[in-house]
Amino acid sequence: MLEARAIGRLVADPTMRKVKKDGKTYEICDLRLACRQNKEHTDFINVTAWGGPGDFLFNNVHKGQKIFIGGRLKAPPYDKEKKREYEPYIVMETFEFCDGKKGQETGATSGSDFDDTLDDSDLAEGDEDK
């Protein structure tokens, strides 16, 4: 199995499609991420998400949003009849939102809750627990 991880911004809103297999119908969410490698190069990665996670992504992520995707890398074989190669894609297993909510700071604490300028030298003698 090939494991894949990507952080990028959605190029467009996700799309949903239905696939029939073995008499069952499955919903699949398709999305495309722009993953910047450096200032000159950006990779575009196709992602598919099945079932509940795919439905959640379809309803909750939008173009331009930054997300992390983890999953399996799939590389479909060369189609001899159509003489066509297919692009590799990620079958999503996990995801995380990378953007904070609008108007909120990202991170665990806000400026008023934690003063990162303090260190051990600011303790007066006798303040330590004995």
N, C-alpha and C positions, 0 to 999 in steps of 0.2 A: 504494500500500500504506500502511496506517495502522499505525504502530509503537506498541506499548503496553508500559509497564513498571509493575509494582505490587509493593509490599512490604506484606505483611499476615500475619495469623494464620489458619490453617485453621479454618473454622467446624465442620467434621466430618471424619472420616476420608475419604480419597478413595474413590471407587467406580470399578469397572471395568465396561465394557460392550463388546459386540462389534457391529460393523457390517459388513454385506456390501455390497460395491461392485464392480462389474465382475467378478463371479465370485470375488473374493477376500474373505477375512474379516480385518478389522482390529480390534485391541484399542485402546480409547480409555479413558484415565483422566480422570475428571471430578472437579474439586475446586472449592471455593468459598472465597475469601479475604475476610476482613474488613479493610478498609483504612481506618484512622482519618484523617480529614481535619483535624479539630480536636476540642476537647473535646465539642462538641455534635453532630458529624456523622461517621458511619461509612458508607462505601460497601461494598457486597457485590458482589464480582466473580467471575463464573464463568470457569473455566479448563478447557481441554481439552488433553491431552497424548497424542500418538500414538506407537505403537511402543515401542521400548526405553526412552526417557526416561519415558514414561507408566508402563511396568511398574516402573521403578525408583522413581518417586514413589509408586506404589500400595503398594509393599512397604516404603518407608523414611520416609514422613512420616505424621504423626498429628495429630489434632485439637489445636489450641492452638499448634502449632509455627509459628514465624515464618520465612517464606521470601520470596525475591525471585523474581519471574517476569518474563521478557521475551519478547515475541513479537508476533504480528500481531493487530490488533483486527478482529474480524468482527462485522458488523451485519447479521443476516439480514433480508430484506425483509418487508414487511407481507404477511400471508396473507389475501388477499381472501375466499377461500371460508370460512375459519373466523373472519374478522374479528378477527384476533389479531396483535398486535405481539410480536416476540421480543426478548429482552434481548441487547445486545451481549455478546461474550465474547472472551477472549484465547486464541488458539491458541499454546501454549507452544513457544518455540524454545530458550530458555535458562532456567536456574534456579540459585539459590544458597541454601544454608542460612544464615539470619541468626542463629540461636541457637547458642551454643557448646554443647559437650557438658556434661552435668550434672557439677558438681564441678570444672570447669576454667574458667580465666579466658578471656575472649575477647580477641583482639588478638594482635599478633605476638610480644610478649615478656612474661615474667612479672616481677614486682617484683625478684627476686633477680638477674636477668641484666642489668639496665640501670638505671642511676641517672640519672633525668632532671633531677636538681637540678644537675648539672655543666654548665658552659659554658666558653667559651674563656678567660674571666678566671681560671679555676682552674689554667691552665697556668703553671708557673714559667718565668721567662726561661731560654732555653737548652734547654727541653724540646721545642721544635718541631723537625721534621725540617728539615735544612738542605740 
